[in-house]
Amino acid sequence: MAPLQALLLSTATVFSVVSAQPRFDFVRNNQVENSLRARAPNSSAIPIKATPAGAAGPVLDSFVTFSIELAFFPDFAGNKSHPNTFSDNLLNNLKDLQGTKPYIRVGGNTQDYALYDANLTTATRGVYIPSISLDYPRQLWIGPSFFESYNTWPGTKFIHGFNLAINGSTAITSTESIVPLACKALSNDNFLYWEMGNEPDLFKTSAQGIMRPKSWNEKDFAREWTGWVERVKKVVWEKCGEEWQDEEKFKWIAPSFAGTTNSLDAVKSWQAGLNKSKDIALFSSHNYIGGATQPGVTLANTLLNHTKTMLSVRDHTKEQKALKSVGMNLPYILGETNSLYNQGKPGLSNSFGAALWGLDFNLYCAATDIKRVHMHMGSNFRYASWQPVETNRTTMGTKAPYYGNIAVAASLGGSAEGDVRVQHVSLEKVTEAAYAVYKGEVLRRVVVVNMVQYNTSSTNPSTSTSTTATRGEETYTFSLPPSCAGRGVVQRLMANGSDAVTGITFNGYSYNYELDNGKPVLLGNVTRDEAVPVKRDGELEVRVPWSSAAVVQLEC
C-alpha cells in the first residue's frame, strides 16, 4: 500500500493545507471556568515544582538537531541546481517551534574514509564492501560539487567533519585541498564548528576496519588530534581569507567518542592535552541505546522502556561529572545518536515506537544536562527521520521518528530564546515517563509518554486471523502550582499503534511528503489543542492512551 493511501485509511480523508506551524491560544470559556471549582487536593497526585529548582541547566538553542552521514549529505540537501526543498521544509517546521533551524553535523563513519578528488564530476563516489556494511560506502571520494550542498538550506548552520582515521601523505593532501572549499561553502553565515575524526575510540577495535595499533592510547590520540587541527588552522589562515582569521571561526566539537566505555577514555584524553589550544567549543560524545542485531532487542524491552533509556544516558552523566573534576567545563552534547546502532532495525527504528522513544530519550538527555542532541541519519537508514530521495530500498518520505523530533521541539518551546530547563518527573512504571519544562522560573509544560505497547493489530494463534484489541489508557493526575489554574492545552503524539509506520500525527498535523512536501497539514478528524482544566488548587488530570504521548501547554 502506498504511504498516502495508508495514511488516508488510518486517519481522515478530508484535510486542509496550512501555511504556518500549528499554534494555540489560551482563551478561557464558561465551560472551562465552571470546571475550576476548588476541591480538596488529590493526595495521589504527582507533584510538579513551581520553579526549576534541582533541574538541569538550560539547554542550548537548536536542541533538536541532526547529524547526517557525510556520504549522503548531498541526498539530504541537494545541490545548487536541485536543492532538496522537502528536507528544507522539515527543518523549517522545527524552526517554527524552537526558534532556530536545526544545526547539521556532516560526519559519521564515512567522514573518516572521505578523500578529495578534484576531477570527480559527481558530488561523491563510494565503494561498498558487503562484508563490512551495505548501508554506507567503506571507501569514499568527494568532488568539488559536494560543497554546493552547504548552501541549499537558507538559515542553517553546519559542522563539517574531517578525516582522522586515514594517515599518510594522501590524507594530508586531501585535507589541505578540502579546507579552502569548505571555508568558501561555509562563508554565508552558515558555519558553526569543525570536527576532526569520528569515534576514534573505535579505531583499534572497529569491525569496519582496524585503523590504529593496539598500543595507541589517549596521549597518542591527543597528539594526533591537535596536530591535525593545527594543520587545518594553518591552511585556514593561509587560504581562506581575512574573514577566517578569527579564533571564533576556528572552534571544534570533540572528542566525538562512540561512547563512554570503549578503548579510549575521555577524561584521560582531556588530561593528555586534547584542548591545550583552547579550540574546543563543545564536548561531544555519541550514544546508541543498543544494536540492531543484539539478541533480545524489541520495542517493549528496549525502546519502550524508560529504565533502559535512563541506563543508556547514565554513563554520560557519570562522564560529565568526571570531566568537571579535571576542569572540563564546556557544554556536553551528543554529536551523534539514535535508537539502534548499525543504522537501526526494521520494524523497530522506523516505527511509531521509535518516535515515542525519541521523545523520552531527548527530554531525559535535557534533564541530565546534555545541552544538545544530534539525531543521526543517512539514506536508507532505518532510524532516519526522513528519506530524502527515492531509492530501490526506501521510499522518499517523512518517517515515524520525525514526529518524535517535532514533539521534542514542541515540548521545549522557544529554546532559541534561552533559559529553557527540563526536570525529570519520576513515575512508577518502566512504561511511562514524565517531564516538567520551565522557561526561566516559570512552569510552561508537562509532558507524559505512555509506552505500554499497543500494536495496530494482534494475531489469533489458533486461527491466524488479525484482530483489533481494545486500546487502553492511563489517567495521570498532577499537582501543579496554583498559579497554573485555568486551562491547559493538550497536544498529542498519536498513531494507530507502536508498530505503525504511517498515519502518525502531532497535535492533529501530518508532515507527510505526499500531502504538502513536508509542510504541516491539518487532518480532519484528529483532535487538536484539546482543552483540559487546571483546577484552582493546581490539579491537572490528563488521559494518555497506550503507545502515545501528551504535551500539555500551560499558562502559569
C-alpha positions as CSV (number, residue, x, y, z in Angstrom):
1,M,0.0,0.0,0.0
2,A,1.3,3.5,-0.8
3,P,2.2,5.7,2.2
4,L,-0.5,8.2,1.3
5,Q,-3.2,5.5,0.9
6,A,-2.2,4.1,4.3
7,L,-2.4,7.5,5.9
8,L,-5.8,8.3,4.5
9,L,-7.2,4.9,5.5
10,S,-5.9,5.2,9.1
11,T,-6.8,8.9,9.6
12,A,-9.0,11.3,7.8
13,T,-9.9,11.6,4.2
14,V,-10.5,15.3,4.5
15,F,-7.7,17.7,5.3
16,S,-6.7,21.3,4.8
17,V,-3.3,22.6,4.0
18,V,-2.0,25.2,6.3
19,S,0.9,27.6,5.6
20,A,2.0,28.1,9.2
21,Q,3.1,25.9,12.0
22,P,0.3,25.0,14.4
23,R,-0.2,27.3,17.3
24,F,-2.6,27.5,20.3
25,D,-4.2,30.3,22.3
26,F,-5.1,30.5,26.0
27,V,-8.8,31.5,25.8
28,R,-11.0,30.8,28.7
29,N,-14.6,30.0,28.3
30,N,-17.6,29.4,30.6
31,Q,-17.3,25.6,30.3
32,V,-13.7,25.6,31.4
33,E,-14.3,28.2,34.2
34,N,-17.2,26.2,35.6
35,S,-14.9,23.2,36.0
36,L,-12.4,25.1,38.2
37,R,-14.4,24.7,41.4
38,A,-11.9,24.2,44.2
39,R,-11.8,20.8,45.9
40,A,-9.5,19.0,48.3
41,P,-6.1,18.3,46.8
42,N,-5.6,14.8,45.5
43,S,-3.2,13.0,47.8
44,S,-2.1,10.7,45.0
45,A,-1.4,13.5,42.5
46,I,2.2,13.7,41.1
47,P,3.8,16.8,42.4
48,I,5.3,19.3,39.9
49,K,7.6,22.0,41.2
50,A,6.7,25.6,40.7
51,T,10.3,26.5,39.8
52,P,13.1,24.6,38.1
53,A,15.0,24.1,41.4
54,G,17.0,20.9,41.0
55,A,16.6,20.8,37.2
56,A,19.5,20.6,34.8
57,G,20.9,23.8,33.4
58,P,19.3,25.5,30.3
59,V,19.6,23.6,27.0
60,L,21.4,25.2,24.1
61,D,19.5,26.7,21.2
62,S,18.6,24.3,18.4
63,F,18.4,21.5,20.9
64,V,16.6,19.4,18.3
65,T,19.1,18.9,15.6
66,F,20.7,16.4,13.3
67,S,23.8,14.5,12.3
68,I,23.9,13.4,8.6
69,E,26.3,10.7,7.3
70,L,28.8,12.6,5.1
71,A,28.4,10.3,2.1
72,F,24.7,11.0,2.0
73,F,24.7,14.7,2.7
74,P,24.1,15.6,-1.0
75,D,21.0,13.4,-0.9
76,F,19.5,15.3,2.0
77,A,20.5,18.8,0.9
78,G,20.6,18.6,-2.9
79,N,22.8,20.9,-4.8
80,K,22.7,24.4,-6.4
81,S,20.5,23.5,-9.3
82,H,18.3,21.0,-7.4
83,P,18.0,21.9,-3.8
84,N,16.1,19.4,-1.7
85,T,13.1,21.5,-0.7
86,F,11.4,18.6,1.1
87,S,14.3,18.4,3.6
88,D,14.3,22.2,4.0
89,N,10.5,22.2,4.8
90,L,11.0,19.6,7.5
91,L,13.8,21.7,9.0
92,N,11.7,24.9,8.8
93,N,8.9,23.1,10.7
94,L,11.3,22.6,13.6
95,K,12.4,26.2,13.4
96,D,8.8,27.4,13.8
97,L,8.7,25.5,17.1
98,Q,12.1,26.1,18.6
99,G,13.1,29.4,17.1
100,T,16.1,28.3,15.0
101,K,16.7,25.7,12.3
102,P,18.4,22.5,13.5
103,Y,22.2,22.7,13.3
104,I,23.6,20.0,11.0
105,R,26.7,17.9,11.7
106,V,28.0,16.5,8.5
107,G,30.1,13.5,9.6
108,G,29.8,9.9,10.8
109,N,31.7,6.8,9.7
110,T,32.2,8.0,6.1
111,Q,33.8,11.2,7.4
112,D,36.9,9.1,8.3
113,Y,37.0,7.5,4.8
114,A,36.4,10.6,2.7
115,L,39.2,11.7,0.4
116,Y,39.1,14.6,-2.1
117,D,39.1,14.0,-5.9
118,A,39.3,17.3,-7.8
119,N,38.3,15.5,-11.1
120,L,35.1,13.9,-9.7
121,T,32.1,15.1,-11.8
122,T,29.6,13.9,-9.1
123,A,29.3,15.0,-5.5
124,T,30.5,11.6,-4.2
125,R,31.8,8.3,-5.4
126,G,31.6,5.4,-3.0
127,V,32.7,1.8,-2.9
128,Y,30.6,-0.6,-0.8
129,I,32.2,-3.6,0.8
130,P,29.4,-6.0,1.7
131,S,31.4,-7.8,4.4
132,I,31.6,-4.5,6.2
133,S,28.3,-2.8,5.5
134,L,25.6,-2.5,2.8
135,D,24.4,0.8,4.4
136,Y,27.3,3.1,3.6
137,P,30.5,3.0,1.4
138,R,33.7,1.9,3.1
139,Q,35.7,3.9,0.5
140,L,34.6,7.4,-0.4
141,W,35.7,10.2,-2.6
142,I,34.1,13.7,-2.6
143,G,34.3,16.1,-5.5
144,P,34.0,19.9,-5.9
145,S,30.2,19.8,-6.2
146,F,29.9,18.2,-2.8
147,F,30.3,21.6,-1.2
148,E,27.3,23.1,-3.0
149,S,25.1,21.2,-0.6
150,Y,26.1,23.6,2.2
151,N,24.1,26.4,0.6
152,T,20.8,24.8,-0.2
153,W,19.1,25.3,3.2
154,P,18.9,29.0,4.0
155,G,19.5,29.9,7.6
156,T,21.1,26.5,8.5
157,K,24.4,26.3,10.2
158,F,26.8,23.3,9.8
159,I,29.6,21.3,11.4
160,H,32.0,20.0,8.8
161,G,33.8,16.7,9.7
162,F,37.4,16.0,8.5
163,N,39.1,12.6,8.2
164,L,41.3,11.5,11.1
165,A,41.4,7.7,10.6
166,I,43.4,7.7,7.3
167,N,47.1,8.7,7.8
168,G,49.8,9.5,5.3
169,S,50.5,11.9,2.5
170,T,47.3,11.2,0.6
171,A,45.2,12.1,3.7
172,I,47.3,15.3,4.2
173,T,46.9,16.4,0.6
174,S,43.2,15.6,0.7
175,T,42.5,17.6,3.8
176,E,44.6,20.6,2.6
177,S,42.5,20.6,-0.6
178,I,39.2,20.3,1.2
179,V,39.8,23.2,3.7
180,P,39.5,26.2,1.3
181,L,36.5,24.6,-0.4
182,A,34.8,24.1,3.0
183,C,35.7,27.7,4.0
184,K,34.1,29.1,0.8
185,A,31.0,27.0,1.2
186,L,30.6,28.0,4.9
187,S,31.1,31.7,4.3
188,N,27.4,32.6,4.1
189,D,26.7,32.8,7.8
190,N,26.3,29.1,7.8
191,F,29.4,28.0,9.7
192,L,29.1,26.5,13.2
193,Y,32.1,24.3,14.1
194,W,34.6,21.9,12.7
195,E,35.1,18.3,13.7
196,M,38.2,16.1,13.4
197,G,37.5,12.4,13.2
198,N,34.6,10.2,14.1
199,E,34.6,7.8,17.0
200,P,38.4,7.5,17.4
201,D,37.9,5.3,20.5
202,L,36.9,2.5,18.0
203,F,40.0,2.9,15.7
204,K,41.7,0.0,17.4
205,T,38.6,-2.3,17.5
206,S,36.1,-1.4,14.8
207,A,34.5,-4.1,12.7
208,Q,34.7,-1.6,9.8
209,G,38.4,-1.8,9.8
210,I,41.3,-1.5,12.3
211,M,42.9,1.9,11.9
212,R,45.4,2.1,14.8
213,P,47.6,-0.4,16.6
214,K,46.6,-1.9,20.0
215,S,49.2,0.3,21.7
216,W,47.6,3.5,20.6
217,N,46.5,5.4,23.7
218,E,45.0,8.7,24.9
219,K,48.3,10.5,24.6
220,D,48.7,9.3,21.0
221,F,45.1,10.4,20.2
222,A,45.5,13.8,21.8
223,R,48.8,14.4,19.9
224,E,47.3,13.3,16.6
225,W,44.2,15.3,17.0
226,T,46.0,18.5,18.0
227,G,48.5,18.0,15.1
228,W,45.8,17.7,12.5
229,V,43.9,20.7,14.0
230,E,47.0,22.8,13.7
231,R,47.5,21.7,10.1
232,V,43.9,22.7,9.3
233,K,44.4,26.0,11.1
234,K,47.5,26.8,9.0
235,V,45.6,26.2,5.8
236,V,42.6,28.2,7.0
237,W,44.8,31.2,7.8
238,E,46.7,31.0,4.6
239,K,44.0,30.2,2.1
240,C,40.5,31.1,3.5
241,G,40.8,34.9,3.6
242,E,40.9,37.5,6.2
243,E,37.4,36.8,7.5
244,W,38.5,33.4,8.6
245,Q,41.4,34.7,10.7
246,D,39.2,34.8,13.7
247,E,39.5,32.4,16.7
248,E,35.7,32.2,16.8
249,K,35.8,30.7,13.3
250,F,38.2,28.0,14.5
251,K,36.1,26.1,17.0
252,W,35.7,22.4,17.2
253,I,33.4,19.7,18.7
254,A,35.4,16.9,20.2
255,P,36.4,14.1,21.1
256,S,33.4,12.5,19.3
257,F,33.9,9.2,21.0
258,A,31.4,6.4,20.3
259,G,30.6,6.0,23.9
260,T,31.9,6.1,27.4
261,T,33.4,2.6,27.8
262,N,35.5,1.9,24.7
263,S,39.2,1.7,24.1
264,L,40.0,5.4,24.9
265,D,38.9,7.3,28.0
266,A,37.6,10.8,27.6
267,V,38.9,12.0,30.9
268,K,42.4,10.7,30.2
269,S,42.3,12.3,26.7
270,W,41.4,15.6,28.2
271,Q,44.2,15.3,30.7
272,A,46.6,14.4,27.9
273,G,46.1,17.9,26.4
274,L,43.3,17.5,23.9
275,N,42.2,21.1,24.4
276,K,45.6,22.6,25.1
277,S,45.0,25.2,22.4
278,K,41.5,26.1,23.7
279,D,39.9,25.4,20.3
280,I,37.1,23.1,21.5
281,A,33.7,24.7,21.9
282,L,31.6,21.7,22.9
283,F,32.4,18.4,24.4
284,S,30.8,15.8,22.0
285,S,30.0,12.2,22.8
286,H,27.9,9.6,20.9
287,N,25.2,7.3,22.2
288,Y,23.0,4.4,21.0
289,I,20.7,2.5,23.3
290,G,21.5,-0.8,21.7
291,G,22.4,-2.6,18.5
292,A,20.2,-3.6,15.6
293,T,21.3,-7.2,15.7
294,Q,21.7,-7.6,19.5
295,P,19.7,-10.5,21.0
296,G,16.6,-9.5,22.8
297,V,16.2,-6.1,21.2
298,T,12.5,-5.4,20.9
299,L,10.1,-2.4,21.1
300,A,8.8,-3.4,24.5
301,N,12.2,-4.5,26.0
302,T,14.3,-1.7,24.6
303,L,12.8,1.4,23.0
304,L,9.6,1.4,25.0
305,N,11.3,1.0,28.4
306,H,12.1,4.1,30.3
307,T,14.6,2.3,32.6
308,K,16.6,1.3,29.5
309,T,16.6,4.9,28.4
310,M,17.8,6.1,31.7
311,L,20.6,3.5,31.8
312,S,21.8,4.4,28.4
313,V,22.2,8.0,29.5
314,R,23.6,7.2,32.9
315,D,27.2,6.8,31.8
316,H,27.2,10.2,30.1
317,T,26.1,11.7,33.4
318,K,29.0,10.0,35.2
319,E,31.4,11.1,32.4
320,Q,30.2,14.7,32.8
321,K,31.0,14.7,36.5
322,A,34.4,13.1,35.9
323,L,35.3,15.6,33.3
324,K,34.3,18.5,35.5
325,S,36.6,17.2,38.2
326,V,39.5,17.6,35.8
327,G,38.5,21.1,34.7
328,M,36.4,20.4,31.6
329,N,33.6,22.9,31.9
330,L,32.4,23.1,28.3
331,P,28.8,22.3,27.3
332,Y,28.3,18.5,26.9
333,I,26.4,17.4,23.8
334,L,25.6,14.2,21.9
335,G,27.1,14.9,18.5
336,E,25.6,11.6,17.1
337,T,22.9,9.4,18.5
338,N,19.8,7.4,17.5
339,S,18.0,4.3,18.6
340,L,20.0,1.2,17.5
341,Y,23.5,1.3,16.0
342,N,24.1,-0.3,12.6
343,Q,21.6,2.1,11.1
344,G,18.6,0.8,13.0
345,K,16.3,-2.3,12.9
346,P,13.3,-2.6,10.5
347,G,10.0,-2.7,12.5
348,L,11.6,-1.0,15.5
349,S,13.7,2.0,14.5
350,N,11.3,3.1,11.8
351,S,8.1,2.6,13.9
352,F,6.0,4.9,15.9
353,G,7.5,3.3,19.0
354,A,10.8,4.9,17.9
355,A,9.1,8.3,17.9
356,L,7.9,7.8,21.5
357,W,11.4,6.6,22.4
358,G,12.9,9.7,20.7
359,L,10.7,12.0,22.8
360,D,11.6,10.3,26.0
361,F,15.3,10.0,25.2
362,N,15.7,13.6,24.2
363,L,13.9,15.0,27.2
364,Y,15.8,12.8,29.5
365,C,19.0,14.0,28.0
366,A,17.9,17.6,28.5
367,A,17.0,16.7,32.1
368,T,20.6,15.4,32.7
369,D,22.4,18.5,31.4
370,I,23.1,17.2,27.9
371,K,22.8,20.5,26.1
372,R,22.0,19.4,22.5
373,V,21.2,16.2,20.7
374,H,22.1,15.5,17.1
375,M,20.0,12.6,15.8
376,H,21.9,10.7,13.1
377,M,20.6,10.0,9.6
378,G,21.6,8.6,6.3
379,S,19.9,7.5,3.1
380,N,18.1,4.2,3.6
381,F,19.0,4.2,7.4
382,R,16.1,2.5,9.3
383,Y,16.2,5.1,12.1
384,A,16.3,8.2,9.8
385,S,13.7,10.9,10.5
386,W,13.1,11.2,6.7
387,Q,14.2,9.6,3.5
388,P,15.4,12.5,1.3
389,V,15.4,10.7,-2.1
390,E,13.7,7.7,-3.7
391,T,15.9,4.6,-3.9
392,N,15.4,1.0,-4.7
393,R,15.4,0.3,-1.0
394,T,13.4,3.1,0.6
395,T,10.6,5.3,-0.5
396,M,11.1,9.1,-0.2
397,G,9.1,10.5,2.7
398,T,8.7,11.6,6.3
399,K,9.4,8.7,8.7
400,A,8.0,8.0,12.1
401,P,11.0,9.3,14.1
402,Y,10.5,12.8,12.7
403,Y,7.2,13.1,14.7
404,G,9.2,12.5,17.8
405,N,11.6,15.3,16.8
406,I,8.5,17.6,16.4
407,A,7.2,16.6,19.8
408,V,10.5,17.3,21.4
409,A,10.6,20.8,19.8
410,A,7.0,21.5,21.0
411,S,7.9,20.3,24.5
412,L,10.9,22.7,24.8
413,G,9.2,25.6,23.0
414,G,11.4,28.5,22.0
415,S,14.7,27.2,23.2
416,A,16.4,29.7,20.9
417,E,15.3,32.4,23.4
418,G,17.3,30.7,26.1
419,D,16.8,29.6,29.7
420,V,14.6,26.5,28.9
421,R,15.2,23.8,31.5
422,V,13.8,20.3,31.9
423,Q,13.0,18.4,35.1
424,H,12.6,14.6,35.1
425,V,9.4,13.6,37.0
426,S,9.7,10.1,38.5
427,L,6.8,7.7,37.8
428,E,6.3,4.2,39.0
429,K,6.4,2.0,35.8
430,V,9.1,1.3,33.2
431,T,6.5,2.0,30.6
432,E,5.9,5.7,31.4
433,A,7.9,8.9,31.7
434,A,7.1,12.5,32.6
435,Y,8.9,15.8,32.4
436,A,8.3,19.4,33.5
437,V,9.6,22.1,31.2
438,Y,10.4,25.6,32.5
439,K,11.0,28.9,30.8
440,G,13.1,30.9,33.3
441,E,11.5,30.4,36.6
442,V,8.0,29.6,35.3
443,L,6.5,26.2,34.5
444,R,5.4,26.0,30.9
445,R,4.7,22.4,30.0
446,V,4.2,18.9,31.4
447,V,5.0,16.0,29.1
448,V,3.8,12.4,29.6
449,V,4.9,9.5,27.5
450,N,2.9,6.3,27.8
451,M,5.0,3.4,26.4
452,V,2.6,0.5,27.1
453,Q,3.0,-1.4,23.8
454,Y,-0.2,-1.3,21.8
455,N,0.1,-2.7,18.2
456,T,-2.2,-1.8,15.4
457,S,-3.4,-5.4,15.3
458,S,-2.8,-8.7,17.0
459,T,-3.0,-12.2,15.6
460,N,-5.1,-15.0,17.0
461,P,-2.7,-18.0,17.1
462,S,-5.4,-20.6,16.7
463,T,-6.9,-19.0,13.5
464,S,-4.0,-16.9,12.2
465,T,-6.5,-14.1,11.8
466,S,-5.8,-10.4,12.6
467,T,-7.9,-8.9,15.3
468,T,-8.1,-5.4,16.8
469,A,-7.6,-5.3,20.5
470,T,-9.0,-2.7,22.8
471,R,-6.6,0.2,23.4
472,G,-6.3,1.1,27.0
473,E,-5.2,4.4,28.5
474,E,-3.8,5.8,31.7
475,T,-5.0,8.8,33.6
476,Y,-2.3,11.0,35.2
477,T,-3.1,13.5,37.9
478,F,-0.5,16.2,38.6
479,S,-0.4,18.7,41.3
480,L,0.8,22.0,39.7
481,P,1.4,25.3,41.4
482,P,-1.9,27.2,41.9
483,S,-0.6,29.9,39.5
484,C,-1.3,27.5,36.7
485,A,-5.0,27.4,37.4
486,G,-7.1,27.9,34.3
487,R,-6.7,25.6,31.4
488,G,-4.1,23.5,29.7
489,V,-3.9,22.7,26.1
490,V,-3.0,19.0,25.2
491,Q,-1.1,18.3,22.1
492,R,-0.9,14.6,21.3
493,L,1.7,12.5,19.6
494,M,-0.5,9.7,18.1
495,A,-0.7,6.8,15.7
496,N,-2.7,3.6,15.4
497,G,-0.1,1.7,17.5
498,S,3.5,1.4,18.4
499,D,4.2,-0.6,15.3
500,A,2.7,1.9,12.9
501,V,4.9,3.4,10.3
502,T,2.3,5.6,8.7
503,G,-0.8,7.5,9.9
504,I,1.2,9.4,12.5
505,T,0.3,12.9,13.7
506,F,1.3,15.5,16.3
507,N,-1.5,17.8,17.5
508,G,-3.6,16.7,14.6
509,Y,-1.0,17.6,11.9
510,S,0.7,15.4,9.4
511,Y,4.1,16.3,7.9
512,N,4.0,13.7,5.2
513,Y,5.8,14.3,2.0
514,E,2.8,13.1,-0.1
515,L,0.5,15.8,1.3
516,D,2.4,19.1,1.0
517,N,6.1,18.3,0.6
518,G,6.6,18.0,4.3
519,K,4.8,21.2,5.4
520,P,2.2,20.8,8.2
521,V,-1.2,19.6,7.0
522,L,-4.2,19.6,9.5
523,L,-6.2,16.4,9.3
524,G,-9.9,16.5,9.5
525,N,-10.8,14.1,12.3
526,V,-7.8,14.2,14.6
527,T,-8.1,16.1,17.9
528,R,-6.0,19.3,18.0
529,D,-5.4,21.7,21.0
530,E,-7.5,19.7,23.4
531,A,-8.5,21.9,26.4
532,V,-8.1,20.4,29.9
533,P,-8.9,22.2,33.1
534,V,-6.3,23.1,35.7
535,K,-8.2,23.4,38.9
536,R,-7.8,26.2,41.4
537,D,-5.7,24.0,43.6
538,G,-3.4,23.3,40.7
539,E,-4.7,19.8,39.9
540,L,-4.3,18.7,36.3
541,E,-5.8,15.4,35.0
542,V,-4.7,14.2,31.6
543,R,-5.6,10.9,29.8
544,V,-2.9,9.3,27.8
545,P,-3.7,6.2,25.6
546,W,-1.3,3.4,25.4
547,S,1.6,4.0,23.0
548,S,1.1,7.7,22.8
549,A,2.3,10.9,24.4
550,A,0.8,14.2,25.6
551,V,2.4,17.6,25.7
552,V,0.4,19.9,28.0
553,Q,1.0,23.5,27.3
554,L,0.4,25.7,30.4
555,E,-0.1,29.3,31.3
556,C,1.3,29.7,34.8
